[in-house]
Amino acid sequence: MTQKELHLQRLVNEANKKALQFYSRRHFIKESAMGFGALALASMLHSCGLGSSSTSNNIVFDPAHPLEPKLPMFPGKAKSVIYLHMAGAPSQLELFDYKPDLMKLDGQDCPKSLLEGKRFAFIRGVPKMLGPQAAFAQHGESRAWVSENMPHLATIVDEITFLKACTTDQFNHAPAQLLVHTGGPRLGRPSLGSWATYGLGTENQNLPGFVVLTSGGKFPDAGKSVWGSGFLPSVYQGVQCRSEGDPVLFIKDPNGMDRDLRKASIDAINDVNQQEYKEFKDQEILSRIAQYEMAYKMQISVPDVMNINDEPDYIHEMYGTKPNVASFANNVLLARKLVEKGVRFVQLFDWGWDSHGTDASLAIDVGFINKCRQVDKSITALILDLKQRGLLDETLVVWGGEFGRTPMMENREGKPNPFKGRDHHVSAFTIWMAGGGIKKGYTYGETDEIGYYPVSGAVTPFDVQATILNQLGFDHEKFTYNFQGRPYRLTDVSGKVIDEIIA
């Protein structure tokens, strides 16, 4: 035998040995469990999603081919989603929610009526009101208000629907991010991208259905749970890629292993997994098999699609990208490339939008402006690029944070912070959408004269989730997955489609 064949035989022998040991322990437990004990064990396994399909009655789910393209409940206007999350929560009062009356109150003590009975993250004592720290103007035929912080985005407002009266009930970052992306403020629920991939599969079997790209130097406060699969099969979790270096860690074969030996190794591992599945009928084993096969395919497909070096100069100028440098702009361009190649859901997280005013990098009039400059050009380019390629109508682009910012200054110890900053605000913030069957040049919802409360068109994260699913072709109330004895859905027991913004 050759050296490669000997190496492969050792792999197979070791895998079979481990499988036999595993089988022996499990086989003893299974065969020994009699009468009511067996019923109890079966019940526990069922509640964990083992021993049954655990799928919704309205989704055709093939555990052996979990990412194959599937038809939605009804024809959806969007085939894919690009969700741009500004982690830390950008201030709507310096971007899209123009409040001239707030400027008149600048520097005055905050009225007690705005403080009594409210919970804040870092406001102590009586804070000062803080007027808008940016100039605003109306743009486009829709006459939408956009601040000077987003000059490029202002040129495409007629492609966008603004939701001006978004609300939430979570004022800390991690729970609020989880609520926006998983439908609950606690760990354990599947993310929006996982639901979309579970329901639709992916059009490109050589790429993951759900890809995640991060920027800003840190993960979102909620960590990787915001793109986790929760109780859905793990094959539906987001695959994090990088815009610098290898797109996926360990994607290259180690020295001494060629493509054929890699394939033979994976086949040997999956043969053992198939034996294990035949014995225990745990569908997570099939997910594991699918993930091994996807990893093998990704070795060829991912480095190609994640390479922006071959993009023409005008595209790099358009997005403001710089090859071989990790940046939000690079991630935005990669998002376009990914949906162009058939990826179902692309999630971008950009960290650094927590504008407290504790230092210059977090100040509304310093760090916040720098963050706007980092994203403005590339986001605008994304909309224009998708449109010129004929992809905007079938790609839903969503932009937003996890909550808003207060119209008063933050003061952590009963006195103003060194720099101008705003505290977390749950009652009002702005999200916008474009493409994917959403109205163009439209504003829905309105806040009061200082941007504190909604006065019309209030929507929740559940409503936004229901609308996204609707555009993909799913009734959010019927799109479920059976877990622990009952059907679960992304929107829990809440949410309604925002019909007013659908074209």
FENSUL-V738663 format. One record per run of one state. SS is the DSSP state (~ for helix, > for strand, _ for the rest). FROM is the first residue (numbers start at 0). TO is the last residue. If there is no record, write none. Layout:
SS_FROM_TO / SS_FROM_TO
This chain:
__0_1 / ~_2_31 / __32_33 / ~_34_46 / __47_61 / ~_62_64 / __65_78 / >_79_86 / __87_90 / ~_91_93 / __94_98 / ~_99_103 / __104_107 / >_108_108 / __109_110 / ~_111_113 / __114_121 / >_122_122 / __123_126 / >_127_128 / __129_134 / >_135_138 / __139_142 / >_143_146 / ~_147_149 / __150_151 / ~_152_158 / >_159_166 / __167_171 / ~_172_181 / __182_190 / ~_191_199 / __200_208 / >_209_214 / __215_221 / ~_222_226 / __227_232 / ~_233_235 / __236_237 / >_238_240 / __241_257 / ~_258_279 / __280_281 / ~_282_304 / __305_311 / ~_312_318 / __319_326 / ~_327_339 / __340_343 / >_344_350 / __351_358 / ~_359_361 / __362_365 / ~_366_387 / __388_390 / ~_391_393 / >_394_399 / __400_402 / >_403_408 / __409_409 / >_410_410 / __411_420 / >_421_424 / __425_427 / >_428_433 / __434_436 / >_437_437 / __438_440 / >_441_443 / __444_444 / >_445_446 / __447_452 / >_453_455 / __456_457 / >_458_459 / ~_460_471 / __472_478 / >_479_482 / __483_484 / >_485_488 / __489_497 / ~_498_500 / >_501_501 / __502_502
